[in-house]
């Protein structure tokens, strides 16, 4: 089962970091693989986003997702609802002396031929998603308001 987890500390208050991450439309600002995102429906748990990510050859691959847990300032979880691979993930937020500690985790169940054919590529993509936390940190810390 491909999975990844990473933690980063951001010099911004928890509420600000949570709000920025929770608004999926901000993803292209800090996740290099995201081509486009549009809010489709809902707020909080059940909110749905239409998302396109860079696939093989740079072509757009659907990676729509929905929010499965929404606890402001604490937890934002999601699951992919479109695309060839449908991971689940979460962002956990905790305050630390005016800063925010963010832990991002991803996992996906692959079975049969998908595990054999796609396992390494999926793990590589998940590992790359973890590095996006560095861009999140620099984006939020370099802007007076995100």
Secondary structure by P-SEA (a helix, b strand, c coil): cccccbbbbbcccaaaaaaaaaccccccccccccccccccccccccccccccccccccccccbbbbbcccccccbbbbbbccccbbbbbbbbbbbcccbbbbbbbbbbbbccccccccaaaaaaaaaaaaaaaaaaaaaaaacccc
